[in-house]
Amino acid sequence: MSDEPKPDDEAIKSKLAALRQEHEDLDAAIAAFQAAPNPDQIRIARLKKRKLALRDQIAQLEDQLTPDIIA
């Protein structure tokens, strides 16, 4: 077996980096909205929902990078 990354792996890693950055940006946005004097709860809920969806996408992509190990 070869340990060299496949071209698909590089695309997945690139997508993972972009999703992780967006996840961090959402963290900052949520914190900023929550710190506001009158936080918009609907907007915060939507951002949190988007953040959860990103977390699921990140987990799926990480699973694709992990080799299947058959015991």
mmCIF file as Biopython writes it, N, C-alpha, C and O atoms, coordinates in Angstrom:
data_model
#
loop_
_atom_site.group_PDB
_atom_site.id
_atom_site.type_symbol
_atom_site.label_atom_id
_atom_site.label_alt_id
_atom_site.label_comp_id
_atom_site.label_asym_id
_atom_site.label_entity_id
_atom_site.label_seq_id
_atom_site.pdbx_PDB_ins_code
_atom_site.Cartn_x
_atom_site.Cartn_y
_atom_site.Cartn_z
_atom_site.occupancy
_atom_site.B_iso_or_equiv
_atom_site.auth_seq_id
_atom_site.auth_asym_id
_atom_site.pdbx_PDB_model_num
ATOM 1   N N  . MET A ? 1  ? 0.837   -1.182 0.000  1.0 0.0 1  A 1 
ATOM 2   C CA . MET A ? 1  ? 0.000   0.000  0.000  1.0 0.0 1  A 1 
ATOM 3   C C  . MET A ? 1  ? 0.880   1.242  0.000  1.0 0.0 1  A 1 
ATOM 4   O O  . MET A ? 1  ? 1.972   1.244  0.567  1.0 0.0 1  A 1 
ATOM 5   N N  . SER A ? 2  ? 0.401   2.275  -0.629 1.0 0.0 2  A 1 
ATOM 6   C CA . SER A ? 2  ? 1.145   3.517  -0.718 1.0 0.0 2  A 1 
ATOM 7   C C  . SER A ? 2  ? 0.625   4.523  0.304  1.0 0.0 2  A 1 
ATOM 8   O O  . SER A ? 2  ? -0.581  4.649  0.514  1.0 0.0 2  A 1 
ATOM 9   N N  . ASP A ? 3  ? 1.550   5.231  0.931  1.0 0.0 3  A 1 
ATOM 10  C CA . ASP A ? 3  ? 1.166   6.255  1.901  1.0 0.0 3  A 1 
ATOM 11  C C  . ASP A ? 3  ? 1.032   7.621  1.251  1.0 0.0 3  A 1 
ATOM 12  O O  . ASP A ? 3  ? 0.747   8.606  1.932  1.0 0.0 3  A 1 
ATOM 13  N N  . GLU A ? 4  ? 1.235   7.690  -0.067 1.0 0.0 4  A 1 
ATOM 14  C CA . GLU A ? 4  ? 1.125   8.972  -0.747 1.0 0.0 4  A 1 
ATOM 15  C C  . GLU A ? 4  ? -0.333  9.387  -0.812 1.0 0.0 4  A 1 
ATOM 16  O O  . GLU A ? 4  ? -1.207  8.561  -1.075 1.0 0.0 4  A 1 
ATOM 17  N N  . PRO A ? 5  ? -0.602  10.690 -0.569 1.0 0.0 5  A 1 
ATOM 18  C CA . PRO A ? 5  ? -1.990  11.144 -0.636 1.0 0.0 5  A 1 
ATOM 19  C C  . PRO A ? 5  ? -2.522  11.102 -2.057 1.0 0.0 5  A 1 
ATOM 20  O O  . PRO A ? 5  ? -1.816  11.429 -3.011 1.0 0.0 5  A 1 
ATOM 21  N N  . LYS A ? 6  ? -3.760  10.700 -2.181 1.0 0.0 6  A 1 
ATOM 22  C CA . LYS A ? 6  ? -4.408  10.696 -3.487 1.0 0.0 6  A 1 
ATOM 23  C C  . LYS A ? 6  ? -4.835  12.121 -3.816 1.0 0.0 6  A 1 
ATOM 24  O O  . LYS A ? 6  ? -4.988  12.943 -2.913 1.0 0.0 6  A 1 
ATOM 25  N N  . PRO A ? 7  ? -5.029  12.423 -5.093 1.0 0.0 7  A 1 
ATOM 26  C CA . PRO A ? 7  ? -5.498  13.771 -5.450 1.0 0.0 7  A 1 
ATOM 27  C C  . PRO A ? 7  ? -6.816  14.128 -4.756 1.0 0.0 7  A 1 
ATOM 28  O O  . PRO A ? 7  ? -7.045  15.284 -4.401 1.0 0.0 7  A 1 
ATOM 29  N N  . ASP A ? 8  ? -7.673  13.131 -4.569 1.0 0.0 8  A 1 
ATOM 30  C CA . ASP A ? 8  ? -8.943  13.374 -3.885 1.0 0.0 8  A 1 
ATOM 31  C C  . ASP A ? 8  ? -8.704  13.797 -2.445 1.0 0.0 8  A 1 
ATOM 32  O O  . ASP A ? 8  ? -9.427  14.642 -1.917 1.0 0.0 8  A 1 
ATOM 33  N N  . ASP A ? 9  ? -7.695  13.216 -1.804 1.0 0.0 9  A 1 
ATOM 34  C CA . ASP A ? 9  ? -7.372  13.558 -0.425 1.0 0.0 9  A 1 
ATOM 35  C C  . ASP A ? 9  ? -6.993  15.033 -0.305 1.0 0.0 9  A 1 
ATOM 36  O O  . ASP A ? 9  ? -7.371  15.701 0.657  1.0 0.0 9  A 1 
ATOM 37  N N  . GLU A ? 10 ? -6.254  15.529 -1.275 1.0 0.0 10 A 1 
ATOM 38  C CA . GLU A ? 10 ? -5.845  16.932 -1.245 1.0 0.0 10 A 1 
ATOM 39  C C  . GLU A ? 10 ? -7.061  17.841 -1.393 1.0 0.0 10 A 1 
ATOM 40  O O  . GLU A ? 10 ? -7.133  18.883 -0.741 1.0 0.0 10 A 1 
ATOM 41  N N  . ALA A ? 11 ? -8.005  17.466 -2.231 1.0 0.0 11 A 1 
ATOM 42  C CA . ALA A ? 11 ? -9.226  18.259 -2.406 1.0 0.0 11 A 1 
ATOM 43  C C  . ALA A ? 11 ? -10.051 18.240 -1.122 1.0 0.0 11 A 1 
ATOM 44  O O  . ALA A ? 11 ? -10.620 19.258 -0.727 1.0 0.0 11 A 1 
ATOM 45  N N  . ILE A ? 12 ? -10.110 17.082 -0.477 1.0 0.0 12 A 1 
ATOM 46  C CA . ILE A ? 12 ? -10.862 16.964 0.774  1.0 0.0 12 A 1 
ATOM 47  C C  . ILE A ? 12 ? -10.205 17.810 1.864  1.0 0.0 12 A 1 
ATOM 48  O O  . ILE A ? 12 ? -10.896 18.492 2.621  1.0 0.0 12 A 1 
ATOM 49  N N  . LYS A ? 13 ? -8.880  17.770 1.946  1.0 0.0 13 A 1 
ATOM 50  C CA . LYS A ? 13 ? -8.166  18.559 2.944  1.0 0.0 13 A 1 
ATOM 51  C C  . LYS A ? 13 ? -8.383  20.055 2.721  1.0 0.0 13 A 1 
ATOM 52  O O  . LYS A ? 13 ? -8.528  20.819 3.676  1.0 0.0 13 A 1 
ATOM 53  N N  . SER A ? 14 ? -8.404  20.460 1.466  1.0 0.0 14 A 1 
ATOM 54  C CA . SER A ? 14 ? -8.649  21.859 1.142  1.0 0.0 14 A 1 
ATOM 55  C C  . SER A ? 14 ? -10.055 22.276 1.563  1.0 0.0 14 A 1 
ATOM 56  O O  . SER A ? 14 ? -10.248 23.344 2.143  1.0 0.0 14 A 1 
ATOM 57  N N  . LYS A ? 15 ? -11.024 21.430 1.266  1.0 0.0 15 A 1 
ATOM 58  C CA . LYS A ? 15 ? -12.411 21.701 1.647  1.0 0.0 15 A 1 
ATOM 59  C C  . LYS A ? 15 ? -12.542 21.738 3.174  1.0 0.0 15 A 1 
ATOM 60  O O  . LYS A ? 15 ? -13.254 22.581 3.720  1.0 0.0 15 A 1 
ATOM 61  N N  . LEU A ? 16 ? -11.852 20.822 3.856  1.0 0.0 16 A 1 
ATOM 62  C CA . LEU A ? 16 ? -11.868 20.794 5.323  1.0 0.0 16 A 1 
ATOM 63  C C  . LEU A ? 16 ? -11.339 22.105 5.902  1.0 0.0 16 A 1 
ATOM 64  O O  . LEU A ? 16 ? -11.911 22.650 6.846  1.0 0.0 16 A 1 
ATOM 65  N N  . ALA A ? 17 ? -10.268 22.596 5.344  1.0 0.0 17 A 1 
ATOM 66  C CA . ALA A ? 17 ? -9.685  23.844 5.842  1.0 0.0 17 A 1 
ATOM 67  C C  . ALA A ? 17 ? -10.673 24.997 5.681  1.0 0.0 17 A 1 
ATOM 68  O O  . ALA A ? 17 ? -10.816 25.829 6.577  1.0 0.0 17 A 1 
ATOM 69  N N  . ALA A ? 18 ? -11.350 25.042 4.543  1.0 0.0 18 A 1 
ATOM 70  C CA . ALA A ? 18 ? -12.327 26.108 4.305  1.0 0.0 18 A 1 
ATOM 71  C C  . ALA A ? 18 ? -13.506 25.994 5.271  1.0 0.0 18 A 1 
ATOM 72  O O  . ALA A ? 18 ? -13.978 27.001 5.799  1.0 0.0 18 A 1 
ATOM 73  N N  . LEU A ? 19 ? -13.978 24.776 5.498  1.0 0.0 19 A 1 
ATOM 74  C CA . LEU A ? 19 ? -15.106 24.578 6.410  1.0 0.0 19 A 1 
ATOM 75  C C  . LEU A ? 19 ? -14.725 24.912 7.845  1.0 0.0 19 A 1 
ATOM 76  O O  . LEU A ? 19 ? -15.521 25.499 8.579  1.0 0.0 19 A 1 
ATOM 77  N N  . ARG A ? 20 ? -13.522 24.544 8.247  1.0 0.0 20 A 1 
ATOM 78  C CA . ARG A ? 20 ? -13.064 24.856 9.607  1.0 0.0 20 A 1 
ATOM 79  C C  . ARG A ? 20 ? -12.954 26.364 9.806  1.0 0.0 20 A 1 
ATOM 80  O O  . ARG A ? 20 ? -13.286 26.885 10.871 1.0 0.0 20 A 1 
ATOM 81  N N  . GLN A ? 21 ? -12.483 27.062 8.769  1.0 0.0 21 A 1 
ATOM 82  C CA . GLN A ? 21 ? -12.379 28.524 8.859  1.0 0.0 21 A 1 
ATOM 83  C C  . GLN A ? 21 ? -13.769 29.150 8.980  1.0 0.0 21 A 1 
ATOM 84  O O  . GLN A ? 21 ? -13.976 30.063 9.779  1.0 0.0 21 A 1 
ATOM 85  N N  . GLU A ? 22 ? -14.709 28.659 8.192  1.0 0.0 22 A 1 
ATOM 86  C CA . GLU A ? 22 ? -16.077 29.169 8.275  1.0 0.0 22 A 1 
ATOM 87  C C  . GLU A ? 22 ? -16.673 28.889 9.655  1.0 0.0 22 A 1 
ATOM 88  O O  . GLU A ? 22 ? -17.395 29.722 10.202 1.0 0.0 22 A 1 
ATOM 89  N N  . HIS A ? 23 ? -16.371 27.718 10.218 1.0 0.0 23 A 1 
ATOM 90  C CA . HIS A ? 23 ? -16.851 27.346 11.549 1.0 0.0 23 A 1 
ATOM 91  C C  . HIS A ? 23 ? -16.319 28.336 12.594 1.0 0.0 23 A 1 
ATOM 92  O O  . HIS A ? 23 ? -17.065 28.790 13.461 1.0 0.0 23 A 1 
ATOM 93  N N  . GLU A ? 24 ? -15.029 28.663 12.503 1.0 0.0 24 A 1 
ATOM 94  C CA . GLU A ? 24 ? -14.434 29.634 13.423 1.0 0.0 24 A 1 
ATOM 95  C C  . GLU A ? 24 ? -15.054 31.020 13.241 1.0 0.0 24 A 1 
ATOM 96  O O  . GLU A ? 24 ? -15.303 31.726 14.218 1.0 0.0 24 A 1 
ATOM 97  N N  . ASP A ? 25 ? -15.301 31.404 11.992 1.0 0.0 25 A 1 
ATOM 98  C CA . ASP A ? 25 ? -15.915 32.702 11.726 1.0 0.0 25 A 1 
ATOM 99  C C  . ASP A ? 25 ? -17.321 32.774 12.328 1.0 0.0 25 A 1 
ATOM 100 O O  . ASP A ? 25 ? -17.731 33.811 12.848 1.0 0.0 25 A 1 
ATOM 101 N N  . LEU A ? 26 ? -18.046 31.668 12.252 1.0 0.0 26 A 1 
ATOM 102 C CA . LEU A ? 26 ? -19.375 31.631 12.848 1.0 0.0 26 A 1 
ATOM 103 C C  . LEU A ? 26 ? -19.292 31.764 14.364 1.0 0.0 26 A 1 
ATOM 104 O O  . LEU A ? 26 ? -20.132 32.422 14.977 1.0 0.0 26 A 1 
ATOM 105 N N  . ASP A ? 27 ? -18.286 31.145 14.968 1.0 0.0 27 A 1 
ATOM 106 C CA . ASP A ? 27 ? -18.067 31.292 16.412 1.0 0.0 27 A 1 
ATOM 107 C C  . ASP A ? 27 ? -17.930 32.769 16.781 1.0 0.0 27 A 1 
ATOM 108 O O  . ASP A ? 27 ? -18.544 33.247 17.734 1.0 0.0 27 A 1 
ATOM 109 N N  . ALA A ? 28 ? -17.121 33.469 16.015 1.0 0.0 28 A 1 
ATOM 110 C CA . ALA A ? 28 ? -16.889 34.888 16.283 1.0 0.0 28 A 1 
ATOM 111 C C  . ALA A ? 28 ? -18.165 35.697 16.067 1.0 0.0 28 A 1 
ATOM 112 O O  . ALA A ? 28 ? -18.474 36.597 16.849 1.0 0.0 28 A 1 
ATOM 113 N N  . ALA A ? 29 ? -18.896 35.380 15.020 1.0 0.0 29 A 1 
ATOM 114 C CA . ALA A ? 29 ? -20.137 36.108 14.734 1.0 0.0 29 A 1 
ATOM 115 C C  . ALA A ? 29 ? -21.169 35.874 15.833 1.0 0.0 29 A 1 
ATOM 116 O O  . ALA A ? 29 ? -21.842 36.809 16.267 1.0 0.0 29 A 1 
ATOM 117 N N  . ILE A ? 30 ? -21.292 34.642 16.276 1.0 0.0 30 A 1 
ATOM 118 C CA . ILE A ? 30 ? -22.245 34.320 17.344 1.0 0.0 30 A 1 
ATOM 119 C C  . ILE A ? 30 ? -21.869 35.072 18.618 1.0 0.0 30 A 1 
ATOM 120 O O  . ILE A ? 30 ? -22.740 35.632 19.284 1.0 0.0 30 A 1 
ATOM 121 N N  . ALA A ? 31 ? -20.604 35.091 18.958 1.0 0.0 31 A 1 
ATOM 122 C CA . ALA A ? 31 ? -20.150 35.793 20.153 1.0 0.0 31 A 1 
ATOM 123 C C  . ALA A ? 31 ? -20.442 37.289 20.041 1.0 0.0 31 A 1 
ATOM 124 O O  . ALA A ? 31 ? -20.853 37.922 21.013 1.0 0.0 31 A 1 
ATOM 125 N N  . ALA A ? 32 ? -20.227 37.844 18.855 1.0 0.0 32 A 1 
ATOM 126 C CA . ALA A ? 32 ? -20.485 39.271 18.662 1.0 0.0 32 A 1 
ATOM 127 C C  . ALA A ? 32 ? -21.973 39.583 18.808 1.0 0.0 32 A 1 
ATOM 128 O O  . ALA A ? 32 ? -22.340 40.570 19.445 1.0 0.0 32 A 1 
ATOM 129 N N  . PHE A ? 33 ? -22.818 38.757 18.228 1.0 0.0 33 A 1 
ATOM 130 C CA . PHE A ? 33 ? -24.262 38.990 18.336 1.0 0.0 33 A 1 
ATOM 131 C C  . PHE A ? 33 ? -24.739 38.833 19.778 1.0 0.0 33 A 1 
ATOM 132 O O  . PHE A ? 33 ? -25.606 39.580 20.232 1.0 0.0 33 A 1 
ATOM 133 N N  . GLN A ? 34 ? -24.174 37.863 20.496 1.0 0.0 34 A 1 
ATOM 134 C CA . GLN A ? 34 ? -24.584 37.649 21.878 1.0 0.0 34 A 1 
ATOM 135 C C  . GLN A ? 34 ? -24.125 38.786 22.786 1.0 0.0 34 A 1 
ATOM 136 O O  . GLN A ? 34 ? -24.749 39.044 23.815 1.0 0.0 34 A 1 
ATOM 137 N N  . ALA A ? 35 ? -23.050 39.463 22.421 1.0 0.0 35 A 1 
ATOM 138 C CA . ALA A ? 35 ? -22.531 40.557 23.226 1.0 0.0 35 A 1 
ATOM 139 C C  . ALA A ? 35 ? -23.285 41.865 22.977 1.0 0.0 35 A 1 
ATOM 140 O O  . ALA A ? 35 ? -23.131 42.823 23.734 1.0 0.0 35 A 1 
ATOM 141 N N  . ALA A ? 36 ? -24.089 41.907 21.933 1.0 0.0 36 A 1 
ATOM 142 C CA . ALA A ? 36 ? -24.844 43.119 21.611 1.0 0.0 36 A 1 
ATOM 143 C C  . ALA A ? 36 ? -25.860 43.408 22.719 1.0 0.0 36 A 1 
ATOM 144 O O  . ALA A ? 36 ? -26.305 42.494 23.413 1.0 0.0 36 A 1 
ATOM 145 N N  . PRO A ? 37 ? -26.226 44.696 22.880 1.0 0.0 37 A 1 
ATOM 146 C CA . PRO A ? 37 ? -27.188 45.053 23.923 1.0 0.0 37 A 1 
ATOM 147 C C  . PRO A ? 37 ? -28.539 44.333 23.777 1.0 0.0 37 A 1 
ATOM 148 O O  . PRO A ? 37 ? -29.101 43.869 24.769 1.0 0.0 37 A 1 
ATOM 149 N N  . ASN A ? 38 ? -29.048 44.240 22.573 1.0 0.0 38 A 1 
ATOM 150 C CA . ASN A ? 38 ? -30.299 43.529 22.312 1.0 0.0 38 A 1 
ATOM 151 C C  . ASN A ? 38 ? -30.031 42.459 21.269 1.0 0.0 38 A 1 
ATOM 152 O O  . ASN A ? 38 ? -30.285 42.677 20.085 1.0 0.0 38 A 1 
ATOM 153 N N  . PRO A ? 39 ? -29.519 41.298 21.688 1.0 0.0 39 A 1 
ATOM 154 C CA . PRO A ? 39 ? -29.146 40.276 20.707 1.0 0.0 39 A 1 
ATOM 155 C C  . PRO A ? 39 ? -30.364 39.753 19.932 1.0 0.0 39 A 1 
ATOM 156 O O  . PRO A ? 39 ? -31.440 39.543 20.492 1.0 0.0 39 A 1 
ATOM 157 N N  . ASP A ? 40 ? -30.157 39.554 18.641 1.0 0.0 40 A 1 
ATOM 158 C CA . ASP A ? 40 ? -31.195 39.005 17.765 1.0 0.0 40 A 1 
ATOM 159 C C  . ASP A ? 40 ? -31.164 37.480 17.911 1.0 0.0 40 A 1 
ATOM 160 O O  . ASP A ? 40 ? -30.336 36.806 17.299 1.0 0.0 40 A 1 
ATOM 161 N N  . GLN A ? 41 ? -32.064 36.955 18.717 1.0 0.0 41 A 1 
ATOM 162 C CA . GLN A ? 41 ? -32.068 35.526 19.028 1.0 0.0 41 A 1 
ATOM 163 C C  . GLN A ? 41 ? -32.325 34.662 17.803 1.0 0.0 41 A 1 
ATOM 164 O O  . GLN A ? 41 ? -31.791 33.557 17.702 1.0 0.0 41 A 1 
ATOM 165 N N  . ILE A ? 42 ? -33.127 35.147 16.880 1.0 0.0 42 A 1 
ATOM 166 C CA . ILE A ? 42 ? -33.410 34.365 15.669 1.0 0.0 42 A 1 
ATOM 167 C C  . ILE A ? 42 ? -32.150 34.238 14.825 1.0 0.0 42 A 1 
ATOM 168 O O  . ILE A ? 42 ? -31.834 33.155 14.330 1.0 0.0 42 A 1 
ATOM 169 N N  . ARG A ? 43 ? -31.436 35.337 14.661 1.0 0.0 43 A 1 
ATOM 170 C CA . ARG A ? 43 ? -30.197 35.300 13.879 1.0 0.0 43 A 1 
ATOM 171 C C  . ARG A ? 43 ? -29.167 34.398 14.552 1.0 0.0 43 A 1 
ATOM 172 O O  . ARG A ? 43 ? -28.474 33.631 13.883 1.0 0.0 43 A 1 
ATOM 173 N N  . ILE A ? 44 ? -29.068 34.492 15.879 1.0 0.0 44 A 1 
ATOM 174 C CA . ILE A ? 44 ? -28.121 33.651 16.619 1.0 0.0 44 A 1 
ATOM 175 C C  . ILE A ? 44 ? -28.479 32.177 16.439 1.0 0.0 44 A 1 
ATOM 176 O O  . ILE A ? 44 ? -27.594 31.345 16.239 1.0 0.0 44 A 1 
ATOM 177 N N  . ALA A ? 45 ? -29.770 31.851 16.507 1.0 0.0 45 A 1 
ATOM 178 C CA . ALA A ? 45 ? -30.202 30.464 16.328 1.0 0.0 45 A 1 
ATOM 179 C C  . ALA A ? 45 ? -29.861 29.966 14.924 1.0 0.0 45 A 1 
ATOM 180 O O  . ALA A ? 45 ? -29.445 28.820 14.753 1.0 0.0 45 A 1 
ATOM 181 N N  . ARG A ? 46 ? -30.035 30.820 13.931 1.0 0.0 46 A 1 
ATOM 182 C CA . ARG A ? 46 ? -29.699 30.429 12.549 1.0 0.0 46 A 1 
ATOM 183 C C  . ARG A ? 46 ? -28.203 30.197 12.389 1.0 0.0 46 A 1 
ATOM 184 O O  . ARG A ? 46 ? -27.779 29.258 11.716 1.0 0.0 46 A 1 
ATOM 185 N N  . LEU A ? 47 ? -27.412 31.057 13.011 1.0 0.0 47 A 1 
ATOM 186 C CA . LEU A ? 47 ? -25.957 30.884 12.938 1.0 0.0 47 A 1 
ATOM 187 C C  . LEU A ? 47 ? -25.524 29.594 13.629 1.0 0.0 47 A 1 
ATOM 188 O O  . LEU A ? 47 ? -24.653 28.877 13.137 1.0 0.0 47 A 1 
ATOM 189 N N  . LYS A ? 48 ? -26.139 29.308 14.769 1.0 0.0 48 A 1 
ATOM 190 C CA . LYS A ? 48 ? -25.803 28.070 15.486 1.0 0.0 48 A 1 
ATOM 191 C C  . LYS A ? 48 ? -26.200 26.846 14.672 1.0 0.0 48 A 1 
ATOM 192 O O  . LYS A ? 48 ? -25.482 25.846 14.658 1.0 0.0 48 A 1 
ATOM 193 N N  . LYS A ? 49 ? -27.337 26.925 13.996 1.0 0.0 49 A 1 
ATOM 194 C CA . LYS A ? 49 ? -27.783 25.809 13.152 1.0 0.0 49 A 1 
ATOM 195 C C  . LYS A ? 49 ? -26.799 25.592 12.002 1.0 0.0 49 A 1 
ATOM 196 O O  . LYS A ? 49 ? -26.452 24.456 11.677 1.0 0.0 49 A 1 
ATOM 197 N N  . ARG A ? 50 ? -26.353 26.692 11.391 1.0 0.0 50 A 1 
ATOM 198 C CA . ARG A ? 50 ? -25.372 26.602 10.303 1.0 0.0 50 A 1 
ATOM 199 C C  . ARG A ? 50 ? -24.056 26.012 10.826 1.0 0.0 50 A 1 
ATOM 200 O O  . ARG A ? 50 ? -23.405 25.220 10.144 1.0 0.0 50 A 1 
ATOM 201 N N  . LYS A ? 51 ? -23.681 26.408 12.039 1.0 0.0 51 A 1 
ATOM 202 C CA . LYS A ? 51 ? -22.444 25.905 12.646 1.0 0.0 51 A 1 
ATOM 203 C C  . LYS A ? 51 ? -22.522 24.389 12.869 1.0 0.0 51 A 1 
ATOM 204 O O  . LYS A ? 51 ? -21.550 23.671 12.633 1.0 0.0 51 A 1 
ATOM 205 N N  . LEU A ? 52 ? -23.681 23.913 13.323 1.0 0.0 52 A 1 
ATOM 206 C CA . LEU A ? 52 ? -23.862 22.469 13.506 1.0 0.0 52 A 1 
ATOM 207 C C  . LEU A ? 52 ? -23.788 21.721 12.179 1.0 0.0 52 A 1 
ATOM 208 O O  . LEU A ? 52 ? -23.207 20.638 12.098 1.0 0.0 52 A 1 
ATOM 209 N N  . ALA A ? 53 ? -24.380 22.305 11.145 1.0 0.0 53 A 1 
ATOM 210 C CA . ALA A ? 53 ? -24.328 21.678 9.819  1.0 0.0 53 A 1 
ATOM 211 C C  . ALA A ? 53 ? -22.881 21.598 9.328  1.0 0.0 53 A 1 
ATOM 212 O O  . ALA A ? 53 ? -22.473 20.597 8.738  1.0 0.0 53 A 1 
ATOM 213 N N  . LEU A ? 54 ? -22.118 22.651 9.574  1.0 0.0 54 A 1 
ATOM 214 C CA . LEU A ? 54 ? -20.703 22.642 9.193  1.0 0.0 54 A 1 
ATOM 215 C C  . LEU A ? 54 ? -19.944 21.566 9.947  1.0 0.0 54 A 1 
ATOM 216 O O  . LEU A ? 54 ? -19.104 20.871 9.374  1.0 0.0 54 A 1 
ATOM 217 N N  . ARG A ? 55 ? -20.242 21.428 11.240 1.0 0.0 55 A 1 
ATOM 218 C CA . ARG A ? 55 ? -19.572 20.398 12.042 1.0 0.0 55 A 1 
ATOM 219 C C  . ARG A ? 55 ? -19.845 19.008 11.465 1.0 0.0 55 A 1 
ATOM 220 O O  . ARG A ? 55 ? -18.951 18.163 11.422 1.0 0.0 55 A 1 
ATOM 221 N N  . ASP A ? 56 ? -21.087 18.773 11.022 1.0 0.0 56 A 1 
ATOM 222 C CA . ASP A ? 56 ? -21.426 17.489 10.422 1.0 0.0 56 A 1 
ATOM 223 C C  . ASP A ? 56 ? -20.668 17.271 9.110  1.0 0.0 56 A 1 
ATOM 224 O O  . ASP A ? 56 ? -20.182 16.172 8.840  1.0 0.0 56 A 1 
ATOM 225 N N  . GLN A ? 57 ? -20.572 18.322 8.304  1.0 0.0 57 A 1 
ATOM 226 C CA . GLN A ? 57 ? -19.824 18.207 7.045  1.0 0.0 57 A 1 
ATOM 227 C C  . GLN A ? 57 ? -18.351 17.924 7.311  1.0 0.0 57 A 1 
ATOM 228 O O  . GLN A ? 57 ? -17.734 17.105 6.629  1.0 0.0 57 A 1 
ATOM 229 N N  . ILE A ? 58 ? -17.799 18.601 8.296  1.0 0.0 58 A 1 
ATOM 230 C CA . ILE A ? 58 ? -16.390 18.394 8.658  1.0 0.0 58 A 1 
ATOM 231 C C  . ILE A ? 58 ? -16.173 16.948 9.096  1.0 0.0 58 A 1 
ATOM 232 O O  . ILE A ? 58 ? -15.194 16.319 8.694  1.0 0.0 58 A 1 
ATOM 233 N N  . ALA A ? 59 ? -17.071 16.424 9.911  1.0 0.0 59 A 1 
ATOM 234 C CA . ALA A ? 59 ? -16.952 15.039 10.380 1.0 0.0 59 A 1 
ATOM 235 C C  . ALA A ? 59 ? -17.016 14.058 9.212  1.0 0.0 59 A 1 
ATOM 236 O O  . ALA A ? 59 ? -16.266 13.082 9.182  1.0 0.0 59 A 1 
ATOM 237 N N  . GLN A ? 60 ? -17.901 14.309 8.256  1.0 0.0 60 A 1 
ATOM 238 C CA . GLN A ? 60 ? -18.010 13.424 7.094  1.0 0.0 60 A 1 
ATOM 239 C C  . GLN A ? 60 ? -16.720 13.425 6.283  1.0 0.0 60 A 1 
ATOM 240 O O  . GLN A ? 60 ? -16.238 12.370 5.872  1.0 0.0 60 A 1 
ATOM 241 N N  . LEU A ? 61 ? -16.167 14.605 6.057  1.0 0.0 61 A 1 
ATOM 242 C CA . LEU A ? 61 ? -14.935 14.691 5.276  1.0 0.0 61 A 1 
ATOM 243 C C  . LEU A ? 61 ? -13.764 14.044 6.016  1.0 0.0 61 A 1 
ATOM 244 O O  . LEU A ? 61 ? -12.919 13.398 5.397  1.0 0.0 61 A 1 
ATOM 245 N N  . GLU A ? 62 ? -13.714 14.216 7.332  1.0 0.0 62 A 1 
ATOM 246 C CA . GLU A ? 62 ? -12.648 13.578 8.110  1.0 0.0 62 A 1 
ATOM 247 C C  . GLU A ? 62 ? -12.775 12.052 8.030  1.0 0.0 62 A 1 
ATOM 248 O O  . GLU A ? 62 ? -11.766 11.348 7.980  1.0 0.0 62 A 1 
ATOM 249 N N  . ASP A ? 63 ? -13.990 11.551 8.018  1.0 0.0 63 A 1 
ATOM 250 C CA . ASP A ? 63 ? -14.190 10.107 7.884  1.0 0.0 63 A 1 
ATOM 251 C C  . ASP A ? 63 ? -13.695 9.598  6.531  1.0 0.0 63 A 1 
ATOM 252 O O  . ASP A ? 63 ? -13.189 8.481  6.431  1.0 0.0 63 A 1 
ATOM 253 N N  . GLN A ? 64 ? -13.843 10.418 5.497  1.0 0.0 64 A 1 
ATOM 254 C CA . GLN A ? 64 ? -13.368 10.020 4.167  1.0 0.0 64 A 1 
ATOM 255 C C  . GLN A ? 64 ? -11.855 9.920  4.130  1.0 0.0 64 A 1 
ATOM 256 O O  . GLN A ? 64 ? -11.302 9.113  3.383  1.0 0.0 64 A 1 
ATOM 257 N N  . LEU A ? 65 ? -11.180 10.738 4.935  1.0 0.0 65 A 1 
ATOM 258 C CA . LEU A ? 65 ? -9.719  10.725 4.960  1.0 0.0 65 A 1 
ATOM 259 C C  . LEU A ? 65 ? -9.164  9.583  5.794  1.0 0.0 65 A 1 
ATOM 260 O O  . LEU A ? 65 ? -8.031  9.148  5.590  1.0 0.0 65 A 1 
ATOM 261 N N  . THR A ? 66 ? -9.969  9.097  6.736  1.0 0.0 66 A 1 
ATOM 262 C CA . THR A ? 66 ? -9.514  8.012  7.606  1.0 0.0 66 A 1 
ATOM 263 C C  . THR A ? 66 ? -9.639  6.687  6.867  1.0 0.0 66 A 1 
ATOM 264 O O  . THR A ? 66 ? -10.722 6.336  6.396  1.0 0.0 66 A 1 
ATOM 265 N N  . PRO A ? 67 ? -8.539  5.950  6.763  1.0 0.0 67 A 1 
ATOM 266 C CA . PRO A ? 67 ? -8.619  4.664  6.043  1.0 0.0 67 A 1 
ATOM 267 C C  . PRO A ? 67 ? -9.483  3.660  6.806  1.0 0.0 67 A 1 
ATOM 268 O O  . PRO A ? 67 ? -9.496  3.614  8.036  1.0 0.0 67 A 1 
ATOM 269 N N  . ASP A ? 68 ? -10.198 2.862  6.022  1.0 0.0 68 A 1 
ATOM 270 C CA . ASP A ? 68 ? -10.997 1.789  6.621  1.0 0.0 68 A 1 
ATOM 271 C C  . ASP A ? 68 ? -10.057 0.698  7.086  1.0 0.0 68 A 1 
ATOM 272 O O  . ASP A ? 68 ? -9.219  0.222  6.321  1.0 0.0 68 A 1 
ATOM 273 N N  . ILE A ? 69 ? -10.195 0.304  8.337  1.0 0.0 69 A 1 
ATOM 274 C CA . ILE A ? 69 ? -9.362  -0.748 8.886  1.0 0.0 69 A 1 
ATOM 275 C C  . ILE A ? 69 ? -10.248 -1.948 9.180  1.0 0.0 69 A 1 
ATOM 276 O O  . ILE A ? 69 ? -11.155 -1.893 10.010 1.0 0.0 69 A 1 
ATOM 277 N N  . ILE A ? 70 ? -9.963  -3.012 8.487  1.0 0.0 70 A 1 
ATOM 278 C CA . ILE A ? 70 ? -10.733 -4.238 8.700  1.0 0.0 70 A 1 
ATOM 279 C C  . ILE A ? 70 ? -9.909  -5.148 9.601  1.0 0.0 70 A 1 
ATOM 280 O O  . ILE A ? 70 ? -8.795  -5.545 9.258  1.0 0.0 70 A 1 
ATOM 281 N N  . ALA A ? 71 ? -10.470 -5.468 10.747 1.0 0.0 71 A 1 
ATOM 282 C CA . ALA A ? 71 ? -9.732  -6.276 11.715 1.0 0.0 71 A 1 
ATOM 283 C C  . ALA A ? 71 ? -9.815  -7.742 11.371 1.0 0.0 71 A 1 
ATOM 284 O O  . ALA A ? 71 ? -9.251  -8.575 12.079 1.0 0.0 71 A 1 
#
